[in-house]
Amino acid sequence: MTISKHDLEKMTDLLEKGSTIAYIAKKFNKKYDYWEIYREVPDHSFLGKKRSISNRLKKLEKDELKVHRTQLINEIRGILDDLYKTSKKNFKKLIDIGEIIFK
């Protein structure tokens, strides 16, 4: 089932305000399941990304195939890029908040 645009906007807003995907899934549990929400929202929590990176690194430690290792490394780079973009966006928000507070 596809998430409606209206619900997706609500979910994205909740994520931007610090909610987790698990919280959003509980809130919308009658309409969508966790994995539908996870796939559709544009951003994930830092904790979720950290776990994703950690799991891929653990897999790298055990993996002996170079091709598979290269694929995992590329996935890790993509996740790290997402973390950087999100933290940069949040830093900008903090600066804007500080400017408003200290005017």
N, CA and C of each residue as an Amber inpcrd file, in Angstrom:
protein
   309
   0.8440000  -1.1730000   0.0000000   0.0000000   0.0000000   0.0000000
   0.8960000   1.2450000   0.0000000   0.5430000   2.2240000  -0.7810000
   1.3010000   3.4650000  -0.8580000   0.7800000   4.4350000   0.1920000
   1.6980000   5.1420000   0.8060000   1.3260000   6.1260000   1.8210000
   0.8300000   7.3870000   1.1150000  -0.3040000   7.9010000   1.5900000
  -0.8580000   9.1070000   0.9700000   0.0850000  10.2890000   1.1800000
   0.0230000  11.2350000   0.2790000   0.9030000  12.4070000   0.3490000
   0.6860000  13.1680000   1.6570000  -0.5640000  13.2900000   2.0690000
  -0.9020000  14.0110000   3.3080000  -0.2740000  13.3250000   4.5290000
  -0.4190000  11.9820000   4.6080000   0.1700000  11.2430000   5.7230000
   1.6930000  11.2940000   5.6820000   2.2610000  11.2280000   4.4880000
   3.7160000  11.2900000   4.3530000   4.2510000  12.6360000   4.8340000
   3.5310000  13.7080000   4.5460000   3.9350000  15.0310000   5.0320000
   3.8820000  15.0790000   6.5590000   2.8420000  14.4900000   7.1590000
   2.7390000  14.4330000   8.6230000   3.9050000  13.6490000   9.2110000
   4.2100000  12.5070000   8.5840000   5.3080000  11.6630000   9.0700000
   6.6450000  12.3910000   8.9730000   6.8740000  13.0510000   7.8660000
   8.1160000  13.7960000   7.6650000   8.2410000  14.9070000   8.6990000
   7.1340000  15.5840000   8.9690000   7.1350000  16.6440000   9.9790000
   7.4790000  16.0760000  11.3550000   6.9010000  14.9330000  11.6940000
   7.2140000  14.2980000  12.9720000   8.6890000  13.9180000  13.0630000
   9.2330000  13.3970000  11.9700000  10.6560000  13.0450000  11.9600000
  11.5290000  14.2720000  12.1650000  11.1730000  15.3650000  11.4950000
  11.9560000  16.5940000  11.6210000  11.8920000  17.1500000  13.0330000
  10.8290000  16.8240000  13.7600000  10.6770000  17.2950000  15.1360000
  11.2890000  16.3250000  16.1380000  11.9330000  15.2760000  15.6410000
  12.6650000  14.3770000  16.5240000  12.0040000  13.0470000  16.8050000
  10.8410000  12.7670000  16.2310000  10.1890000  11.4740000  16.4510000
  10.9650000  10.3620000  15.7520000  10.7770000   9.1630000  16.2460000
  11.4040000   8.0050000  15.6220000  10.4110000   7.3430000  14.6720000
  10.9230000   6.5060000  13.8050000  10.0540000   5.7850000  12.8860000
   9.1600000   4.8280000  13.6770000   9.6890000   4.2620000  14.7640000
   8.8830000   3.3670000  15.5980000   7.6770000   4.1160000  16.1760000
   7.8930000   5.3400000  16.6450000   6.7910000   6.1470000  17.1780000
   5.7630000   6.4440000  16.0850000   6.2420000   6.7980000  14.9140000
   5.3460000   7.1110000  13.7890000   4.5610000   5.8660000  13.3910000
   5.2220000   4.7060000  13.3950000   4.5410000   3.4600000  13.0470000
   3.4270000   3.1530000  14.0420000   3.6590000   3.4280000  15.3300000
   2.6130000   3.2170000  16.3360000   1.4470000   4.1690000  16.1050000
   1.7780000   5.3930000  15.7530000   0.7420000   6.3990000  15.5410000
  -0.1260000   6.0740000  14.3120000   0.4800000   5.5230000  13.2810000
  -0.2280000   5.2070000  12.0360000  -0.4390000   3.6970000  11.8570000
  -0.4210000   2.9360000  12.9510000  -0.4080000   1.4770000  12.8440000
  -1.6410000   0.8680000  12.1890000  -2.7290000   1.5490000  12.1850000
  -3.9320000   0.9840000  11.5610000  -3.8900000   1.1120000  10.0330000
  -3.1080000   2.0650000   9.5360000  -3.0570000   2.3010000   8.0890000
  -1.8140000   1.7070000   7.4260000  -0.6510000   1.7940000   8.1080000
   0.6140000   1.3890000   7.4870000   1.4470000   0.5950000   8.4850000
   2.3020000  -0.2820000   7.9760000   3.2080000  -0.9780000   8.8840000
   4.5780000  -0.2760000   8.9010000   5.4020000  -0.7070000   9.8190000
   6.7010000  -0.0740000  10.0660000   7.5370000   0.0240000   8.7910000
   7.6280000  -1.0820000   8.0490000   8.5260000  -1.1110000   6.8880000
   8.0220000  -0.2570000   5.7420000   6.7140000  -0.0960000   5.6070000
   6.1780000   0.8270000   4.5930000   6.6210000   2.2480000   4.9160000
   6.4910000   2.5970000   6.1890000   6.8860000   3.9400000   6.6260000
   8.3910000   4.1210000   6.4380000   9.1680000   3.1380000   6.8540000
  10.6300000   3.2130000   6.7610000  11.0700000   3.4730000   5.3250000
  10.4470000   2.7840000   4.3650000  10.8270000   2.9320000   2.9560000
  10.3930000   4.2730000   2.3730000   9.3140000   4.8480000   2.8750000
   8.7400000   6.0430000   2.2560000   9.2330000   7.3710000   2.8260000
   9.5550000   7.4110000   4.1160000   9.9710000   8.7000000   4.6870000
  11.3430000   9.0720000   4.1530000  11.5720000  10.3790000   3.9650000
  12.8120000  10.8090000   3.3220000  14.0380000  10.7730000   4.2160000
  13.8690000  10.5960000   5.5010000  15.0030000  10.6640000   6.3950000
  14.8050000   9.6640000   7.5180000  15.8860000   9.2020000   8.0950000
  15.8260000   8.2690000   9.2010000  16.6260000   8.8410000  10.3680000
  16.4120000   8.2920000  11.5330000  17.0730000   8.8060000  12.7240000
  18.5780000   8.5330000  12.6790000  19.3240000   9.3090000  13.4590000
  20.7610000   9.0670000  13.5620000  21.0190000   7.6870000  14.1470000
  20.2020000   7.3070000  15.1310000  20.3790000   5.9960000  15.7430000
  20.1660000   4.8940000  14.7120000  19.1420000   5.0360000  13.8830000
  18.8870000   4.0450000  12.8410000  20.0380000   3.9600000  11.8570000
  20.5830000   5.0960000  11.4810000  21.7140000   5.1110000  10.5510000
  22.9610000   4.5300000  11.2070000  23.1460000   4.8310000  12.4960000
  24.2940000   4.2830000  13.2130000  24.2070000   2.7650000  13.2590000
  23.0340000   2.2470000  13.5650000  22.8470000   0.7920000  13.6030000
  23.0850000   0.1770000  12.2310000  22.6100000   0.8670000  11.2190000
  22.7910000   0.3760000   9.8540000  24.2750000   0.2870000   9.5020000
  25.0250000   1.3170000   9.8470000  26.4690000   1.3310000   9.5870000
  27.1450000   0.2300000  10.4040000  26.7930000   0.1160000  11.6750000
  27.4080000  -0.8940000  12.5380000  27.1530000  -2.3010000  12.0160000
  25.9260000  -2.5660000  11.5960000  25.6080000  -3.9000000  11.0690000
  26.3810000  -4.2010000   9.7920000  26.5350000  -3.2280000   8.9380000
  27.2830000  -3.4420000   7.7000000  28.7700000  -3.6550000   7.9880000
  29.2970000  -2.9290000   8.9680000  30.6980000  -3.1250000   9.3330000
  30.9240000  -4.5170000   9.9240000  29.9710000  -4.9790000  10.7470000
  30.0820000  -6.3300000  11.2980000  30.0760000  -7.3580000  10.1730000
  29.2490000  -7.1080000   9.1780000  29.1770000  -8.0070000   8.0370000
  30.5040000  -8.0000000   7.2710000  31.1130000  -6.8040000   7.1650000
  32.4130000  -6.6980000   6.4830000  33.4860000  -7.5130000   7.1930000
  33.4370000  -7.5220000   8.5120000  34.4390000  -8.2610000   9.2750000
  34.3960000  -9.7580000   8.9500000  33.2000000 -10.2580000   8.6930000
  33.0380000 -11.6850000   8.4440000  33.1130000 -12.0430000   6.9630000
  32.9190000 -11.0640000   6.1120000  32.8210000 -11.3290000   4.6790000
  34.1910000 -11.5860000   4.0610000  34.2400000 -12.5920000   3.2110000
  35.5020000 -12.9180000   2.5480000  35.4740000 -12.6220000   1.0520000
  34.3210000 -12.2580000   0.5060000  34.2330000 -11.9940000  -0.9290000
  34.4610000 -10.5180000  -1.2080000  35.4380000 -10.2160000  -2.0200000
  35.8010000  -8.8390000  -2.3180000  34.6520000  -8.0750000  -2.9820000
  33.9130000  -8.7090000  -3.8890000  32.8130000  -8.0450000  -4.5910000
  31.7480000  -7.6110000  -3.5910000  31.3880000  -8.4970000  -2.7030000
  30.3750000  -8.1860000  -1.6990000  30.8800000  -7.0840000  -0.7580000
  32.1510000  -7.1380000  -0.4250000  32.7520000  -6.1330000   0.4520000
  32.6770000  -4.7510000  -0.1840000  32.9470000  -4.6560000  -1.4720000
  32.8790000  -3.3800000  -2.1890000  31.4550000  -2.8330000  -2.1650000
  30.4730000  -3.6920000  -2.3570000  29.0660000  -3.2740000  -2.3100000
  28.7260000  -2.7140000  -0.9260000  29.1590000  -3.3880000   0.1280000
  28.8960000  -2.9200000   1.4880000  29.5780000  -1.5790000   1.7590000
  30.7940000  -1.4360000   1.2930000  31.5170000  -0.1760000   1.4880000
  30.7750000   0.9670000   0.8100000  30.2480000   0.7320000  -0.3860000
  29.4780000   1.7720000  -1.0770000  28.2060000   2.1230000  -0.3230000
  27.5370000   1.1310000   0.2600000  26.3490000   1.3960000   1.0770000
  26.7090000   2.2470000   2.2960000  27.8250000   1.9120000   2.9310000
  28.2680000   2.6660000   4.1170000  28.5690000   4.1120000   3.7380000
  29.2300000   4.3140000   2.6190000  29.5110000   5.6820000   2.1650000
  28.2250000   6.4730000   1.9500000  27.2140000   5.8440000   1.3600000
  25.9290000   6.5080000   1.1410000  25.2560000   6.8990000   2.4490000
  25.3090000   6.0090000   3.4210000  24.7060000   6.2980000   4.7240000
  25.4640000   7.4270000   5.4160000  26.7770000   7.4010000   5.3380000
  27.5680000   8.4680000   5.9470000  27.2860000   9.8170000   5.2810000
  27.1070000   9.8180000   3.9730000  26.7500000  11.0560000   3.2680000
  25.4030000  11.5790000   3.7660000  24.4380000  10.6660000   3.9720000
  23.1340000  11.0710000   4.5100000  23.2770000  11.6780000   5.9080000
  24.1160000  11.0570000   6.7380000  24.3510000  11.5980000   8.0830000
  24.9310000  13.0080000   8.0080000  25.8790000  13.2030000   7.1260000
  26.5030000  14.5140000   6.9840000  25.4760000  15.5550000   6.5590000
  24.6590000  15.2280000   5.5540000  23.6590000  16.1790000   5.0650000
  22.6490000  16.5210000   6.1490000  22.2100000  15.5130000   6.9040000
  21.2410000  15.7490000   7.9690000  21.8370000  16.6080000   9.0770000
  23.0660000  16.3040000   9.4770000  23.6800000  17.0930000  10.5430000
  23.9300000  18.5290000  10.0870000  24.2680000  18.7030000   8.8290000
  24.4870000  20.0490000   8.2820000  23.1780000  20.8440000   8.3050000
  22.0770000  20.1790000   7.9240000  20.7630000  20.8190000   7.9350000
  20.3590000  21.1860000   9.3770000  20.6000000  20.2680000  10.3110000
  20.2590000  20.5360000  11.7090000  21.1200000  21.6560000  12.2950000
  22.3810000  21.7090000  11.9160000  23.2580000  22.7750000  12.3840000
  22.7450000  24.1270000  11.9200000  22.2970000  24.1960000  10.6710000
  21.7260000  25.4390000  10.1310000  20.4880000  25.8390000  10.9280000
  19.6410000  24.8690000  11.2600000  18.4460000  25.1550000  12.0560000
  18.8270000  25.7150000  13.4220000  19.8520000  25.1400000  14.0390000
  20.2940000  25.6190000  15.3580000  20.8120000  27.0540000  15.2790000
  21.5240000  27.3760000  14.2270000  22.0120000  28.7470000  14.0440000
  20.8340000  29.6950000  13.9020000  19.8500000  29.3210000  13.0880000
  18.6620000  30.1680000  12.9080000  17.9160000  30.3600000  14.2310000
  17.7890000  29.3060000  15.0260000  17.1190000  29.4080000  16.3200000
  17.8830000  30.3350000  17.2470000  19.2170000  30.1770000  17.2590000
  20.0550000  31.0440000  18.0860000  19.9290000  32.5010000  17.7020000
  19.8570000  32.7890000  16.4140000  19.7100000  34.1730000  15.9590000
  18.3750000  34.7610000  16.4140000  17.3300000  33.9560000  16.3930000
  16.0140000  34.4360000  16.8260000  16.0050000  34.6790000  18.3280000
  16.5920000  33.7760000  19.0830000  16.5810000  33.8830000  20.5500000
  17.4070000  35.0920000  21.0250000  18.5320000  35.3110000  20.4200000
  19.4460000  36.3550000  20.9070000  19.2840000  37.6980000  20.2350000
  18.1780000  37.9110000  19.5370000  17.9400000  39.2310000  18.9240000
  17.5490000  40.2360000  19.9570000
